[in-house]
Amino acid sequence: MKKIFLLSAIIASFSLQAQFIVSIQAPVDFKDHDAILYTLNGSKDIIFSKEKIKNNTWTFQYPKNYMGMMKIYFPDSNNTFNFISENKNVNIKLETQANKIKDVIYLDEANERMSNLQEGSQKKELILPALSQIKEYYKDNTEFGKALKTEISRLSGSSEGINPTQHPFIYYYNTNYSKFLSNDASKKVSQDDIINFIDKSNDMLETSSLLRPVLVSYLNTGGNTNVSTSVDKLLDRLKVETPRGQTVLSELIDIFDVYDMQDFKNKYLGMAKNLKCTITDRLASTLKSNANVEIGAVFPNYNFQIPINTNAKTLHDIKADNKIVIFWSSTCSHCESELPQLLAKYNDLKARNIQIVALSLDTDKDSYTKKITAFPWVNDSELKGWNSSYADTYNVHATPTYFILDANNKIINKPEHVGDVLEYFKVK
């Protein structure tokens, strides 16, 4: 009996060990204490865990098999970087300056290999064409001509072979990126090729970051006049009740949202709502963020972080006959042209007890602070860019995005442009 007990204890101890460890080293003067590790599902970052720094290092123990893209996010400074996992230990060292990441040094073999391959691929796509044009102006027997010829030859060569057994994720990513997303992929890949790839790929499709761009490529291959036919053909093959079918449906709904293809979004969002099967977390998240901002829904409350021009603690605390909620950024060119039009009518709106609440997707505090000095309405920002909590809560995919609320915080209109806002209130 004692031997059986000991064996059970040994087995239990092994089950508690991490499948692999992610270790991030930072300089002593790096001020962030917390780091968040994300995995990937399609285009959605999924929080795995949050760790505190110990001896200038964050250590994450990942308990199961995972091959794909990962991300580390530092919420205090809004620093972030990506890396890969091949179900082996990951070791990364950061170089920082003024509490910003200056360089990411990959100390494990897989990430170093992936980084070198991506750098070479970028140079091949972006630099090689320019070098080939420059070469025409230099003779081969000059010192610079010889250097040009050598570099062109190096970049023109194929990437070093990748052993799929040794590096399964790197092989999967690079092979399929070259096939479906490289500059000349559209010339040789058909819709059926893409459908077969999405249907037959293993779980690395969801973790690779390839799914959304491949879907966009698929839609482009079908043409603007055949969008519904293309999507229906794909979903029919995948079976929308399956986990992959639901992930693809969720991605497509978001794609139609991003590209303002409202009729297609409504059609496939309706399909998702009417599913009778068990809904995956991925699709449930898309359904929830869209339900939050439907006409007639109560706009989810938001706790202000550093509000300007108000003493209110939350968005719902602001009392008005109507509210105009704007999601914007100081670096957004459309915001630059649209918000001054709203500013010109601000006094007219305020006189009618219509309040404006602007939530910024900025990351740079100085840029944000400088810009809001001209805006007399309520301003707030988490200064986390697209990592801001409200980007997902309010299903925001672009700036500026507008909502009009009634006195009870119900959504009564979702204008597309500032002109629609002014027209709604008859102040044009």
C-alpha positions as CSV (number, residue, x, y, z in Angstrom):
1,M,0.0,0.0,0.0
2,K,2.8,2.3,0.8
3,K,4.5,1.8,-2.6
4,I,1.2,2.6,-4.4
5,F,0.8,5.8,-2.4
6,L,4.4,6.9,-3.2
7,L,3.8,6.1,-6.9
8,S,0.6,8.2,-6.9
9,A,2.5,11.1,-5.2
10,I,5.2,11.0,-7.9
11,I,2.6,11.0,-10.7
12,A,0.8,13.9,-9.0
13,S,4.0,15.9,-8.7
14,F,4.7,15.5,-12.4
15,S,1.2,16.6,-13.3
16,L,1.7,19.8,-11.5
17,Q,4.9,20.6,-13.5
18,A,4.7,23.1,-16.4
19,Q,4.7,21.7,-19.9
20,F,7.1,24.6,-20.7
21,I,8.3,27.8,-19.1
22,V,8.3,31.4,-20.5
23,S,11.1,33.5,-18.9
24,I,11.4,37.2,-19.5
25,Q,14.4,39.1,-18.2
26,A,14.4,42.9,-17.8
27,P,17.0,45.5,-16.9
28,V,17.1,46.7,-13.3
29,D,15.7,50.1,-14.1
30,F,12.6,48.8,-15.9
31,K,9.8,50.0,-13.7
32,D,6.9,47.6,-14.6
33,H,6.1,45.0,-11.9
34,D,3.3,43.2,-13.7
35,A,3.3,41.2,-17.0
36,I,0.4,39.5,-18.7
37,L,0.9,36.4,-21.0
38,Y,-1.6,36.0,-23.9
39,T,-2.2,33.1,-26.2
40,L,-4.0,33.5,-29.5
41,N,-7.2,32.2,-31.0
42,G,-7.7,33.5,-34.5
43,S,-7.1,37.2,-34.2
44,K,-8.1,37.3,-30.5
45,D,-5.6,37.6,-27.7
46,I,-6.6,35.3,-24.8
47,I,-5.2,36.1,-21.3
48,F,-3.4,33.1,-19.8
49,S,-2.0,34.6,-16.6
50,K,-0.6,37.7,-14.9
51,E,2.8,37.5,-13.1
52,K,4.8,39.8,-10.9
53,I,8.5,40.4,-11.4
54,K,11.0,38.6,-9.2
55,N,14.7,39.3,-9.4
56,N,14.1,41.3,-12.6
57,T,12.4,38.3,-14.2
58,W,8.9,37.2,-15.0
59,T,8.3,33.4,-15.1
60,F,5.2,31.9,-16.6
61,Q,4.6,28.1,-16.3
62,Y,2.4,26.9,-19.1
63,P,0.7,23.6,-18.2
64,K,-0.2,22.1,-21.5
65,N,0.9,21.7,-25.1
66,Y,0.8,25.0,-27.1
67,M,2.3,25.7,-30.5
68,G,1.8,29.2,-31.9
69,M,2.0,32.9,-31.3
70,M,2.1,34.4,-27.8
71,K,2.3,37.9,-26.5
72,I,3.6,39.6,-23.4
73,Y,1.9,42.9,-22.3
74,F,3.1,45.3,-19.6
75,P,0.0,47.2,-18.6
76,D,1.7,50.0,-16.6
77,S,3.9,51.2,-19.5
78,N,1.8,49.7,-22.4
79,N,4.8,47.8,-23.8
80,T,4.1,44.7,-25.7
81,F,6.0,42.1,-27.9
82,N,5.2,38.8,-29.6
83,F,7.1,35.5,-29.7
84,I,6.4,31.9,-30.5
85,S,6.0,28.7,-28.6
86,E,6.9,25.2,-29.9
87,N,6.0,23.6,-26.6
88,K,9.5,24.2,-25.3
89,N,11.0,26.6,-22.8
90,V,11.2,30.2,-24.0
91,N,13.9,32.6,-22.8
92,I,13.8,36.3,-23.7
93,K,15.9,39.3,-22.6
94,L,14.7,42.8,-23.0
95,E,16.7,46.0,-23.7
96,T,14.9,49.1,-22.6
97,Q,15.3,52.8,-22.6
98,A,13.2,55.3,-20.6
99,N,10.9,52.4,-19.7
100,K,10.2,51.5,-23.3
101,I,11.3,48.3,-25.0
102,K,14.2,49.1,-27.3
103,D,15.1,45.6,-28.4
104,V,13.9,42.0,-27.7
105,I,16.7,39.4,-27.6
106,Y,15.6,35.8,-28.1
107,L,17.8,33.4,-26.2
108,D,16.0,30.2,-27.1
109,E,16.7,28.6,-30.5
110,A,13.1,28.5,-31.8
111,N,12.5,32.2,-31.4
112,E,15.9,33.2,-32.6
113,R,15.3,31.1,-35.7
114,M,11.8,32.5,-36.3
115,S,13.1,36.1,-35.9
116,N,15.9,35.6,-38.4
117,L,13.5,34.0,-40.9
118,Q,11.0,36.9,-40.6
119,E,13.7,39.5,-40.9
120,G,15.0,37.8,-44.1
121,S,11.5,37.5,-45.5
122,Q,10.8,41.2,-44.9
123,K,14.1,42.2,-46.6
124,K,13.3,40.0,-49.6
125,E,9.9,41.5,-50.1
126,L,10.7,45.2,-49.3
127,I,14.4,45.7,-50.0
128,L,15.3,43.3,-52.8
129,P,13.2,45.1,-55.5
130,A,14.9,48.4,-54.7
131,L,18.4,46.9,-54.7
132,S,17.7,45.3,-58.1
133,Q,16.8,48.7,-59.5
134,I,19.8,50.4,-58.0
135,K,22.1,47.8,-59.4
136,E,21.5,49.1,-62.9
137,Y,23.4,52.2,-62.1
138,Y,26.6,50.5,-60.9
139,K,29.1,48.4,-62.7
140,D,29.7,44.9,-61.3
141,N,33.5,45.6,-61.1
142,T,33.1,48.5,-58.6
143,E,33.4,48.0,-54.9
144,F,29.7,49.0,-54.3
145,G,28.6,47.1,-57.4
146,K,30.2,43.9,-56.0
147,A,28.5,44.5,-52.6
148,L,25.2,45.0,-54.3
149,K,25.5,41.8,-56.3
150,T,26.4,39.8,-53.2
151,E,23.4,41.2,-51.2
152,I,21.0,40.6,-54.1
153,S,22.2,37.1,-54.4
154,R,21.8,36.5,-50.7
155,L,18.3,37.9,-50.5
156,S,17.3,36.1,-53.7
157,G,18.2,32.7,-52.3
158,S,15.5,30.5,-50.7
159,S,15.2,30.5,-46.9
160,E,17.2,27.9,-45.1
161,G,15.3,24.6,-44.9
162,I,13.2,24.1,-41.8
163,N,12.9,20.6,-40.4
164,P,9.2,20.1,-39.6
165,T,10.0,17.6,-36.9
166,Q,12.4,19.9,-35.1
167,H,10.4,23.1,-35.7
168,P,6.8,22.2,-36.4
169,F,5.3,25.7,-35.9
170,I,8.0,27.6,-37.7
171,Y,7.6,25.2,-40.7
172,Y,3.8,25.5,-40.6
173,Y,3.9,29.3,-40.4
174,N,6.5,30.0,-43.1
175,T,5.2,27.4,-45.5
176,N,1.6,28.6,-45.4
177,Y,2.5,32.3,-45.3
178,S,4.6,31.9,-48.4
179,K,1.8,29.9,-50.1
180,F,-1.2,32.1,-49.2
181,L,0.0,35.6,-48.2
182,S,3.2,36.4,-50.0
183,N,3.2,39.1,-52.7
184,D,2.6,36.6,-55.6
185,A,0.3,34.2,-53.7
186,S,-2.9,35.6,-55.3
187,K,-1.6,34.5,-58.7
188,K,-1.4,30.8,-57.8
189,V,-3.9,30.2,-55.0
190,S,-7.6,29.5,-55.7
191,Q,-10.6,29.7,-53.3
192,D,-10.7,25.9,-53.2
193,D,-7.0,25.9,-52.2
194,I,-7.8,28.2,-49.3
195,I,-10.9,26.3,-48.3
196,N,-8.9,23.0,-48.2
197,F,-6.2,24.7,-46.1
198,I,-8.6,26.1,-43.5
199,D,-10.6,22.8,-43.4
200,K,-7.7,20.5,-43.1
201,S,-5.2,22.5,-41.0
202,N,-4.4,21.3,-37.5
203,D,-4.9,23.5,-34.3
204,M,-1.9,25.7,-35.3
205,L,-4.2,27.6,-37.7
206,E,-6.0,29.2,-34.7
207,T,-2.7,30.1,-32.9
208,S,-0.6,31.1,-35.9
209,S,-2.1,34.6,-36.6
210,L,-2.6,33.5,-40.2
211,L,-6.4,32.9,-40.1
212,R,-7.7,36.5,-40.5
213,P,-5.3,37.5,-43.3
214,V,-6.0,34.2,-45.1
215,L,-9.8,34.9,-44.8
216,V,-9.3,38.4,-46.2
217,S,-7.3,36.9,-49.1
218,Y,-10.1,34.3,-49.6
219,L,-12.8,37.1,-49.9
220,N,-10.6,39.1,-52.2
221,T,-10.1,36.1,-54.5
222,G,-13.9,35.7,-54.8
223,G,-14.4,39.3,-55.7
224,N,-16.7,42.0,-54.3
225,T,-19.8,40.7,-56.1
226,N,-19.6,37.1,-54.7
227,V,-19.1,37.7,-51.0
228,S,-22.1,35.8,-49.8
229,T,-21.5,32.9,-52.2
230,S,-17.9,32.7,-51.1
231,V,-18.7,32.8,-47.4
232,D,-21.6,30.3,-47.7
233,K,-19.3,27.9,-49.6
234,L,-16.6,28.1,-46.9
235,L,-19.0,27.7,-44.0
236,D,-20.8,24.8,-45.6
237,R,-17.5,23.0,-46.0
238,L,-16.4,23.7,-42.4
239,K,-19.8,23.1,-40.8
240,V,-20.6,26.1,-38.7
241,E,-21.5,24.0,-35.6
242,T,-17.9,22.9,-35.3
243,P,-15.3,24.8,-33.2
244,R,-13.4,25.8,-36.3
245,G,-16.6,26.8,-38.2
246,Q,-17.5,29.0,-35.3
247,T,-14.1,30.6,-35.1
248,V,-14.2,31.4,-38.8
249,L,-17.7,32.8,-38.5
250,S,-16.5,35.0,-35.6
251,E,-13.6,36.2,-37.7
252,L,-15.8,37.0,-40.7
253,I,-18.2,39.0,-38.6
254,D,-15.3,41.1,-37.3
255,I,-13.9,41.5,-40.8
256,F,-17.2,42.8,-42.1
257,D,-17.3,45.2,-39.1
258,V,-13.8,46.5,-39.8
259,Y,-14.5,47.0,-43.5
260,D,-17.9,48.5,-42.9
261,M,-19.7,45.8,-44.8
262,Q,-22.8,46.1,-42.6
263,D,-25.2,44.0,-44.7
264,F,-22.9,41.0,-44.6
265,K,-22.1,41.5,-40.9
266,N,-25.8,41.5,-40.1
267,K,-26.4,38.4,-42.1
268,Y,-23.7,36.3,-40.5
269,L,-24.2,37.8,-37.0
270,G,-27.8,36.6,-37.4
271,M,-26.6,33.2,-38.4
272,A,-24.4,33.1,-35.2
273,K,-27.3,34.1,-33.0
274,N,-29.5,31.4,-34.4
275,L,-27.1,28.5,-33.8
276,K,-28.7,25.8,-31.7
277,C,-25.4,24.0,-30.8
278,T,-23.0,24.7,-28.0
279,I,-21.3,28.1,-28.6
280,T,-17.5,28.3,-28.3
281,D,-16.0,31.0,-26.1
282,R,-14.6,32.6,-29.2
283,L,-17.9,33.1,-30.9
284,A,-19.6,33.9,-27.5
285,S,-17.2,36.9,-27.1
286,T,-18.1,38.2,-30.6
287,L,-21.9,37.8,-29.8
288,K,-21.5,39.6,-26.5
289,S,-19.5,42.6,-27.8
290,N,-22.1,43.1,-30.6
291,A,-25.0,42.7,-28.2
292,N,-23.5,45.4,-26.0
293,V,-23.9,48.0,-28.7
294,E,-27.2,47.0,-30.5
295,I,-29.8,49.8,-30.9
296,G,-32.0,49.7,-27.8
297,A,-29.4,48.1,-25.6
298,V,-28.2,49.8,-22.4
299,F,-24.7,51.1,-23.2
300,P,-22.4,49.2,-20.7
301,N,-21.2,51.5,-17.9
302,Y,-17.5,52.5,-17.8
303,N,-15.5,53.6,-14.8
304,F,-13.4,56.7,-15.7
305,Q,-9.6,56.5,-15.1
306,I,-8.3,60.1,-15.4
307,P,-11.4,62.0,-16.5
308,I,-11.2,65.7,-17.6
309,N,-14.0,68.2,-17.5
310,T,-16.2,66.2,-15.1
311,N,-16.4,65.1,-11.5
312,A,-18.4,62.0,-12.5
313,K,-16.9,58.6,-11.6
314,T,-18.6,56.6,-14.3
315,L,-20.1,57.2,-17.7
316,H,-23.6,56.5,-16.3
317,D,-23.1,59.2,-13.6
318,I,-23.2,61.9,-16.3
319,K,-26.8,63.1,-16.4
320,A,-28.0,64.5,-19.7
321,D,-31.0,64.2,-22.1
322,N,-28.6,62.7,-24.6
323,K,-24.9,61.6,-24.6
324,I,-22.7,61.4,-27.7
325,V,-19.9,58.9,-26.9
326,I,-16.9,59.1,-29.2
327,F,-14.0,56.6,-29.5
328,W,-11.1,58.5,-31.1
329,S,-7.3,58.9,-31.1
330,S,-4.9,61.9,-31.4
331,T,-3.1,60.0,-34.2
332,C,-6.3,59.3,-36.2
333,S,-6.5,61.4,-39.4
334,H,-10.3,61.1,-39.7
335,C,-10.6,62.3,-36.0
336,E,-8.5,65.3,-36.9
337,S,-11.0,66.3,-39.6
338,E,-14.2,65.3,-37.8
339,L,-13.9,66.4,-34.2
340,P,-13.4,70.1,-35.0
341,Q,-16.8,70.0,-36.7
342,L,-18.3,68.7,-33.5
343,L,-16.4,71.3,-31.5
344,A,-17.9,74.1,-33.7
345,K,-21.4,73.0,-32.6
346,Y,-20.5,72.1,-29.0
347,N,-22.2,75.1,-27.4
348,D,-25.4,74.5,-29.3
349,L,-25.4,70.9,-28.1
350,K,-24.6,71.7,-24.6
351,A,-27.5,74.3,-24.5
352,R,-29.8,71.4,-25.2
353,N,-28.4,69.3,-22.4
354,I,-26.5,67.0,-24.8
355,Q,-23.2,65.9,-23.3
356,I,-20.2,64.6,-25.2
357,V,-18.0,61.9,-23.8
358,A,-14.7,61.1,-25.7
359,L,-12.8,57.9,-24.8
360,S,-9.4,57.9,-26.4
361,L,-7.5,54.9,-27.8
362,D,-4.1,56.8,-27.4
363,T,-0.9,55.4,-26.0
364,D,1.2,58.5,-25.8
365,K,0.2,60.7,-22.8
366,D,1.8,63.9,-24.2
367,S,0.0,63.6,-27.5
368,Y,-3.3,62.9,-25.8
369,T,-2.9,65.6,-23.2
370,K,-2.0,68.2,-25.8
371,K,-5.0,67.4,-28.0
372,I,-7.7,67.4,-25.3
373,T,-6.8,71.0,-24.3
374,A,-9.0,72.1,-27.2
375,F,-11.9,69.8,-26.3
376,P,-14.3,71.1,-23.6
377,W,-16.3,67.9,-23.3
378,V,-15.6,65.0,-21.0
379,N,-12.3,63.3,-21.9
380,D,-10.8,60.1,-20.6
381,S,-8.3,57.5,-21.7
382,E,-6.6,54.3,-20.4
383,L,-3.6,55.2,-22.6
384,K,-3.4,51.6,-23.7
385,G,-4.4,52.0,-27.3
386,W,-6.2,49.0,-28.7
387,N,-5.4,47.2,-25.5
388,S,-7.9,49.5,-23.8
389,S,-10.7,47.6,-22.1
390,Y,-13.4,49.5,-23.9
391,A,-12.2,48.4,-27.4
392,D,-13.7,45.0,-26.8
393,T,-16.6,45.9,-24.5
394,Y,-18.0,48.4,-27.1
395,N,-16.9,46.4,-30.2
396,V,-14.8,49.3,-31.5
397,H,-12.8,48.5,-34.6
398,A,-12.0,51.9,-36.0
399,T,-11.7,55.6,-35.0
400,P,-13.8,57.7,-34.8
401,T,-16.7,55.5,-33.7
402,Y,-19.9,57.3,-32.4
403,F,-22.8,56.3,-30.2
404,I,-25.8,58.4,-29.2
405,L,-27.5,57.5,-25.9
406,D,-30.8,58.7,-24.4
407,A,-31.2,59.9,-20.8
408,N,-31.3,56.2,-19.6
409,N,-28.1,55.3,-21.4
410,K,-29.9,53.3,-24.1
411,I,-28.3,53.3,-27.5
412,I,-30.6,55.2,-29.9
413,N,-28.3,55.8,-32.8
414,K,-24.9,54.7,-34.2
415,P,-23.8,57.4,-36.6
416,E,-21.1,56.6,-39.1
417,H,-19.7,60.1,-39.4
418,V,-19.8,63.4,-37.6
419,G,-22.1,64.7,-40.2
420,D,-24.6,62.0,-39.2
421,V,-24.3,63.1,-35.6
422,L,-25.0,66.8,-36.4
423,E,-27.9,65.8,-38.7
424,Y,-29.5,63.7,-36.0
425,F,-29.6,66.7,-33.6
426,K,-30.4,69.2,-36.5
427,V,-27.4,71.4,-35.7
428,K,-25.7,71.2,-39.2
